[in-house]
Amino acid sequence: VPFPLILLKQEQRFAIIADHLGFSWTELARDLGFSEENINMIRNDNPNSLQDQSHALLNQWAKREEQHATGTLLNKLTKINRMDIVHLIETSLSKSTQGDTSSHTYAEIEETIALDYSEGVHNYLT
């Protein structure tokens, strides 16, 4: 899988999260270790849209976490009781696998995400 395609997949996952997070983005930010100052900066930089605030949070988080950002986010979303978003991500992951329509466990999803990234970088660099 080409490296840019893997980034696109992560961006698509983040878009699903950001589109549905709403006011929960601040709770997620705190769980991800963002300070109140960071949260207020995101609010001030994106004053007109919760969706833009959510996207900004996820983009900053991805820059900090890089490899395992999506798996960690799924765990944090579960912790703040946003299983609706976790289900949407699981569904999109299931649809993105080639012909595989079976359900996946969190461990399988995290493993797939980690492998997607590491194998993609390896294939891209070779």
N, C-alpha and C positions, 0 to 999 in steps of 0.2 A: 504494500500500500504506500503510495507516495506520501511524503511528509505533509505537504499542504492539505491533502485530503483529511489526514488525521486532525489537523488544526480545525478544519471546517467542521468535522464531526463534533469536536469540543465546543466550537462556537455555536453550533446548532443546539447542543445540550444546554449551554448557558442561556441561549435565547429562550428556550422553553421555560427554564427556571425563572429568568427575569420577567418574562411575560406574565407569570402567574404568582409571583412572590408578593406583590402589593406591599402593605404595611409591614409584613413580616421581614422585610429586608433588614431592618435595624436589629431585630432579634437574631437573625442569621449572622449579621456583621459582628455582633458581640460574641456569639459562639465561635466565630472564626478568629477571634482575638483582636478585632479592630477596636481602637480606643474611641471614646466619645468624641474626641477631637477629630479623628479620622471620619467618623460618621457624620459629624457636622460639616466637615469640608465637602464630603460627597453631596450632602443636602444643599449646601450653598452653591456648589458647582452645577447642580442639576435641579434648580428650584421648582420647575414646573411639571415634573413627571416622576411618579414613583417607579415607572418602568425604566427611565433613564438612570435613576438612582440605583436601581437593582443591577442594571448593566454595568455601571461604573464600579459597584462593589465587586461584582464577579470578575471584571477585567483586572482590578487591582489584586484580587485574591489569586487569580491565575498567574499573574506575574510573580507573586510570592511563592506559590506552591509548585508551579510548573507541572511535574510528572503526574501527581496523584490528585489533582485538584477536583476532578469530577467525583471520584470515589469518596473523598472526604466530604464534599458537599452533600452527597446522598446521605451519608451518616448524620451530618448536621441537620439536614432537612427533616430526617426522621426524628431527631432529638427535639426539634421545635414543632413537632406534630404536623408537618406538611407532607403527609403521605400521598396527597393528591398529586403533588409535583413529582415525588419519587415514582409514582405509578406512571406518569406521563413519560418520564425519562426511561423507565424500564420498557415501556411500550415502544418508544423510538429506538432503543437499542435492539429490541427483539426484531423490529421491522428492518433494521439496517444489516442484520446478519443474513447471509445468503440462504434464503429458503428455510431458515430455522424459525419456526413460529412457537416453539415451546417457551414456557416461562423460565426466568432465570432467578437464581438466588442472589442476594446482595454480594456474597463472596464471589460468585461467578462474574457478576457485573464488574466488581472492582478488579478482578484478575484480568478480565477482557480489556478494561480501560488501561491498566498498567501495561499489558502486552501490546496493545495498539500503539501506545506511545513509544515504548522501547524498541519494538520491532520496526516501527516506522522510521525512527531516527537511524537505526542500523541500515535499513534498506535504502534510505535516502542518501546516506553517506557512502555506501559502497557502490 
